[in-house]
Amino acid sequence: MEAETLALAQEIDFSMWGLFARATLTVKLVMMMLVGASIWSWAIIIQKHISYRLARGGADKFDQAFWSGEPLDVLFEQIGTQPEESSEKIFVSGMTEWRRSHRSDGGLIAGAQARIDRSMDVAIAKEAEALQKGLPVLATVGSTAPFVGLFGTVWGIMTAFIEIAEQQNSNLAVVAPGIAEALMATGLGLLAAVPAVIFYNKLSADSDRIIGGYEAFADEFATILSRQLDS
């Protein structure tokens, strides 16, 4: 009897593909959903790493130009009205409002400082939204993927016990494949969730630091313009 059980167990394909192929339709859908969520998460992670690196590099390059001592009007003319780098967009928004606040006789329209600050705040908000785009997906995958995988496991185990009852056979060779298929769903859920949670926390911190740099620059720039207004 034991020899027959061993022979039967050896004939079963316990590879990931074999377990997937034997799973029920519901468990297959759960597994495919989790694999898709994992691929989507990694795509966001890679894209965010690239975009954040470019954002930091662009900010460093602009800071060097801004603090080089070159007149702000000259720097504004060099950048133009349609910049691509985030720090440049914030600078251009402030300079554009600064120029619009001058009357034809050279005087300043009242409330210029407040309008300049609001203009840069709007630019920062737009850049922050772009930086954080996709992060909620990582948070959602990280929080829900284990439960989706657990649902697949529960469903798979339920199906395995139903099969045992129908066959009137509790042999390990009959039980093991169904349990293994069910547990693979939980494994895939964790495989999708763990990287999503780790990189969500890291990317959120990176985003906050970049946005903090934008806000610090806006404050410094507003201080410079404030001196011009007071003089």
C-alpha positions in Angstrom: 0.0 0.0 0.0 2.8 2.4 0.9 4.6 1.5 -2.2 1.6 2.3 -4.3 1.2 5.6 -2.5 4.8 6.5 -3.1 4.6 5.6 -6.8 1.4 7.7 -7.2 3.0 10.7 -5.4 6.1 10.4 -7.7 3.9 10.6 -10.8 2.3 13.9 -9.7 3.9 17.1 -11.1 4.5 19.4 -8.1 6.2 22.2 -10.2 4.5 25.6 -10.1 3.2 25.1 -13.6 1.9 21.7 -12.7 0.1 23.0 -9.6 -1.4 25.8 -11.6 -2.6 23.5 -14.3 -4.4 21.2 -11.8 -6.0 24.1 -9.9 -9.7 24.9 -10.2 -10.8 27.8 -12.4 -11.3 30.1 -9.3 -7.8 29.4 -7.9 -6.3 29.9 -11.4 -8.0 33.3 -11.7 -6.7 34.3 -8.3 -3.2 33.2 -9.2 -3.3 35.1 -12.5 -4.6 38.2 -10.7 -1.8 38.1 -8.2 0.9 37.6 -10.9 -0.6 40.5 -12.8 -0.6 42.7 -9.7 3.1 41.7 -9.1 4.1 42.6 -12.6 2.2 45.9 -12.4 3.9 46.7 -9.0 7.4 46.1 -10.4 6.6 48.2 -13.5 5.7 51.1 -11.2 8.7 50.5 -8.9 11.2 50.6 -11.8 9.5 53.6 -13.4 9.5 55.6 -10.1 13.1 54.8 -9.5 14.0 56.2 -12.9 11.8 59.3 -12.6 13.0 60.1 -9.1 16.6 59.8 -10.1 15.9 62.2 -13.0 14.1 64.6 -10.7 16.9 64.7 -8.2 19.5 65.2 -11.0 17.4 68.0 -12.6 16.9 69.7 -9.2 20.7 69.6 -8.5 21.5 71.0 -12.0 18.9 73.8 -11.6 20.2 74.7 -8.1 23.7 75.2 -9.5 22.3 77.5 -12.2 20.1 79.4 -9.8 22.8 80.1 -7.2 25.5 80.8 -9.7 24.9 84.5 -9.4 23.4 85.0 -12.8 20.6 87.5 -12.9 17.2 85.8 -12.5 15.8 87.5 -15.6 18.6 86.1 -17.7 18.0 82.6 -16.2 14.3 82.9 -16.9 15.0 83.8 -20.6 17.3 80.8 -20.9 14.8 78.4 -19.5 11.8 79.8 -21.4 8.1 79.5 -20.6 7.8 75.8 -21.2 10.4 74.0 -19.0 10.4 70.3 -18.6 12.2 70.0 -15.2 10.2 70.3 -12.1 12.3 72.9 -10.3 12.4 75.0 -13.5 8.6 74.9 -13.6 8.3 76.2 -10.1 10.8 79.0 -10.9 9.1 79.9 -14.1 5.7 80.0 -12.4 7.1 82.5 -9.8 8.9 84.6 -12.4 5.9 84.7 -14.7 3.7 86.0 -11.9 6.4 88.4 -10.9 6.5 89.9 -14.4 2.7 90.0 -14.6 2.6 91.9 -11.4 4.4 94.9 -12.9 2.3 97.7 -14.3 3.2 99.4 -17.6 4.8 102.3 -15.6 7.1 99.9 -13.7 5.1 99.9 -10.5 3.9 96.7 -8.8 0.3 95.7 -8.5 -0.9 95.2 -4.9 -0.8 91.7 -3.5 2.1 90.6 -5.8 3.8 88.5 -3.1 0.7 86.5 -2.3 0.0 85.8 -6.0 3.6 84.7 -6.5 3.4 82.3 -3.5 0.1 80.8 -4.7 1.5 80.4 -8.2 4.5 78.4 -7.0 2.3 76.4 -4.6 0.1 75.3 -7.5 3.2 74.3 -9.5 4.5 72.3 -6.5 1.2 70.6 -6.1 1.2 69.5 -9.8 4.7 68.2 -9.5 3.9 66.4 -6.2 0.9 64.7 -7.9 3.1 63.5 -10.8 5.7 62.2 -8.4 3.2 60.3 -6.3 1.2 58.9 -9.2 1.2 55.1 -9.0 2.1 54.9 -5.3 -1.5 54.2 -4.3 -1.4 51.1 -6.5 1.6 49.8 -4.5 -0.3 50.5 -1.3 -3.4 48.7 -2.6 -1.4 45.6 -3.7 0.5 45.5 -0.5 -2.6 45.5 1.6 -4.9 43.3 -0.4 -2.7 40.7 -2.2 -2.3 38.5 1.0 -6.0 38.4 1.5 -6.7 37.6 -2.2 -4.1 34.8 -1.9 -5.7 33.6 1.3 -9.1 33.5 -0.5 -7.5 31.3 -3.2 -6.1 29.0 -0.5 -9.4 28.7 1.3 -11.2 27.9 -1.9 -8.5 25.4 -3.0 -8.6 23.6 0.4 -12.4 23.5 0.3 -12.2 21.9 -3.1 -9.6 19.4 -2.0 -11.8 18.3 0.9 -14.8 18.0 -1.4 -12.7 15.8 -3.7 -11.6 13.6 -0.7 -15.3 13.2 0.4 -16.3 12.2 -3.2 -13.5 9.7 -3.6 -13.8 8.4 -0.1 -10.0 8.4 0.1 -7.8 10.3 2.5 -4.6 9.0 1.0 -1.8 11.5 1.1 -1.3 11.3 -2.6 -4.8 12.4 -3.1 -4.7 15.2 -0.4 -1.3 16.7 -1.1 -1.8 18.0 -4.6 -4.9 20.0 -3.7 -3.3 21.4 -0.5 -0.2 22.4 -2.5 -2.2 24.1 -5.1 -4.1 26.0 -2.5 -1.0 27.1 -0.6 0.6 28.4 -3.8 -2.1 31.0 -4.0 -1.0 32.4 -0.6 2.6 32.2 -1.6 1.9 34.3 -4.7 -0.1 36.8 -2.6 2.9 37.3 -0.3 5.2 37.5 -3.4 3.2 40.4 -4.7 2.6 42.1 -1.4 6.0 42.1 0.3 7.9 44.0 -2.5 4.9 46.4 -2.9 4.9 47.3 0.8 8.7 47.7 1.0 9.0 49.9 -2.1 5.9 51.9 -1.3 7.5 53.0 2.0 10.8 53.7 0.3 9.3 55.6 -2.7 7.0 57.6 -0.5 9.9 58.7 1.6 11.9 59.6 -1.6 8.9 61.5 -2.9 8.5 63.5 0.3 12.2 64.4 0.2 12.0 65.6 -3.4 8.8 67.6 -2.7 10.4 69.1 0.5 13.3 70.3 -1.7 10.8 72.0 -4.1 9.1 73.7 -1.1 12.4 74.8 0.3 13.4 76.3 -3.0 10.1 78.1 -3.4 10.5 79.6 0.1 14.0 80.8 -0.7 12.9 82.2 -4.1 9.9 83.9 -2.4 12.3 85.5 0.1 14.5 86.9 -2.7 11.4 88.3 -4.5 10.2 89.7 -1.2 13.4 91.7 -0.8 12.9 93.1 -4.3 9.3 94.1 -3.4 10.4 95.8 -0.2 13.1 97.7 -2.0 
